[in-house]
Structure formats: C-alpha cells, structure tokens
Amino acid sequence: MSQVLVVEDEAAIAELIAINLRHAGHEVVLAASAEQAQDQVDAVLPDLILLDWMLPGQSGIMLARQWRQSARTRDLPIIMLTARAEESDKIVGLDAGADDYLTKPFSTGELLARVRALLRRSAPDALDAPVEVGPLRLDPATHRVSRAGTEVKVGPTEFRLLHFFMTHPERVHSRSQLLDRVWGDHVFIEERTVDVHVKRLREALAPADCAAMIETVRGAGYRFTAGITPH
C-alpha cells in the first residue's frame, strides 16, 4: 500500500481526492497548508505527494523547491495540482520540481492514472529481480544472499539494508537516509540503530569475506562498494 500525502487547502476537494485514492487502495494523509505538509513529511516520508499550487502562507511552488533542495526529500514524487492552465504556469511548476502537473478540474480517472504512472516510475526497478554487486548476489524472491553459490545467512532487517545498499552502490548514504529508505520512518528509531544493523550485516558478510564492501565514510554515513579492499 502506497502512502499519498494530499496537500490541499480546500476541504471538499481534499476529501474527494482522499476518498478516490483510498478506494484505489492507497493510504492517504491530508495537509491543508505548507506548514502541515512539512510536519507530515518530517514525520514520515510519503510515497507520493499531491501538491496544490495555491496554499495559505507558503505556496506549493515554494514548498516543492524546498523539498528538492533537501537530500532527504529530493526524490519525493510530486504531482502539482492547480487551476492555472497556461503553458508558462506548467513550466514554472515543473521547473520547481514537480514530476507531473494536473489542471483543475480533473477527472478521478486521470488523477489515479497519473498517480499509478508516477509510483511505477519512482519505484525501485524490478524489486524482485536478483541483484549482483561484485561477488555478492541477493535474490529478493527467495530471500537469499550468496557468494559463488555459498549462502550467506542474514537477518530480515539486515537483508533489507543489504538490498538497499546493493541497489544503490557506490553512493554515500547518511544514517537518516538509511532510516527513511530501509525502515521507512526516521522519527521513532534512533540513528544509532543503523550502526547496530550495519555491524550485524558486516558480521554476517564476514564468513564470505565481503564485510569490507560496506565502507564507513567518516562524518557522512556508509557506502557499499563493489571492490573488496583488504584491511
């Protein structure tokens, strides 16, 4: 189930959108202002945001720009909702960071189709496809990790952490980013938890001589690298 944050100050429109999204199987969170929307995003990263252009106080355009400038929210899928139909307005919305643009009034069918399309585009490619980085192979369908055919035993949380690392290799991830992407909610779990699970994952990978693939980047976080460097 995908969580959609609907940022819309007109209650009737927000409720209508929410009813249709829930009927389509989505979990919906409502926000009536930029401030409420920011509070929701700070609490839990949604899978997609429907963002009204005209909001009380800070505009949706400003909010989109703000989210695009933050590492934590840079990749949030955003569909801009607006009564502005001019092409120049559409360009402004897209330039601000919106992934898609829907002009009011819009049909429920079109809204749901665009939500589905954007969620498909933003989802990790082929979630069930096996991933290989260096000598390691991870198969989400069978929940197995192996090196040269020999199985590596990892716990469920370590498996999710490794899956994220292997699908995003060679990039430095902060602890808060890992909490968001692996645990899904950074608020109720301390960042220290990430260190504990990274330690457990390294211990699990040690018998396969792959522990060094997880590098600690001082002051920044962790990086998963294909090259195994000896200690």
Secondary structure, DSSP 4 states (H G I P E B T S, - for coil): --EEEEE-S-HHHHHHHHHHHHHTT-EEEEESSHHHHHHHHHH---SEEEEES--SSS-HHHHHHHHHHSTTTTT--EEEEES---HHHHHHHHHTT-SEEEESS--HHHHHHHHHHHHHHHSPTTTTS-EEETTEEEETTTTEEEETTEEE---HHHHHHHHHHHHSTT-EE-HHHHIIIIIS-SSSS-THHHHHHHHHHHHHHGGGT-GGGEEEETTTEEEE-SS----
